[in-house]
């Protein structure tokens, strides 16, 4: 392969080998198991992984190995033929860096996904939101450049996500951008999926009918029953109060529409114990797919972490119970390896056309000063999407360099890493 220029950048996957067998060989790294359950239904993954891991077994030496949690062990047929006496646990000192360094993982392949910000305006002022909200609106050419950049990806299956602010405050521009992207993708033999991130206030039947014309899904932000919504997601000043009934009517319309969707639930650290209550409420409204999220920012000390993790356990038990009773509830967190969220390496186009690593925008208030180091370039000046996305390890290095050890923001970052 080294003698053939066409193969010099070829990745070879040695699948089914325990890491210790190939440990120490230059260039050999673990294959990241980063299944994106926002794209692949978690319910279909469970039987797949159950069948996959049925063929593997851990040896005695695996018990002391620091890589055990991300290594399935030996194939049973390997052990039956060759035994396992020759295996040894990899010493902790041989693993480069700590868990937070994400050392040993192969470079992540670009998923062909790009997020855009039609507007920074929003009707809500969620107490955990760290986006710099305002009144800016992206010019049409910025969204057009974003579509063109996405279509220059080497991938054939693409995703364009509308973020904000509240993108449905610019419904006409969202529709225009979707129609243009779908048309151009079809002309090039590509497929583009649209994800609408919305607070649900403007998610009416007319817009849902529009989404039915596309390969589209909705990410609906809804944190639970009325009291929690009023406390954690108050209206912006000057906005008339929208009763919970309106949100519930829009949720019901979404369920009836047939448009794929999932509900995103966010808990701040002081409300981590409420997670099961919130999920139970959504299940009572007929929601079948939920993504459980923790708020970005400070406050995630050991007690809050423990409360959140216990909430995850309780939600998993609830999902299992409801599913067994014929009321399926899927938790997208199961099977997803996207943590820690603070190291997210998605790409987000701001209203002015600047492309950033998305944490620079969705964590703008909690992690100030990231726009410079996380800046990629202007969407109209970039030649292609491939290669723009930094690795999570690179993001970790930037965060540690930007925020000195012992500083308040560094403490926040370290708390986020520990929770993730």
Secondary structure, DSSP 8 states (H G I E B T S, - for coil): -TT-GGGTT-----TT--HHHHTT-TT--B------TTTS-HHHHHHHHHHHHTTEE--GGGGG-TTGGG---EEHHHHHHH-STT-----GGGS-S-GGGTTTB------SEEEEESBS--SEEETT--S---S-B--HHHHHHHHHHHHTSS-SEEEEEEESS-GGGGHHHHHHHHHHHHHHHHHTT-EEEEEEEE-STT--HHHHHHHTTSSEEEEEE--SSHHHHHHHEEE-TT-----HHHHHHHHHHHHHH--EEEEEEEE-GGGGGGHHHHHHHHHHTT--EEEEEE-SSS---HHHHHHHHHHHHHHHHHHHHHHHTT---EETTTT-----GGG---EEE-TTSEEEETHHHHTTTTSTTHHHHHEEEETTT---STT-S--HHHHHHHHHHHS-TTSHHHHHHHHHHHH-
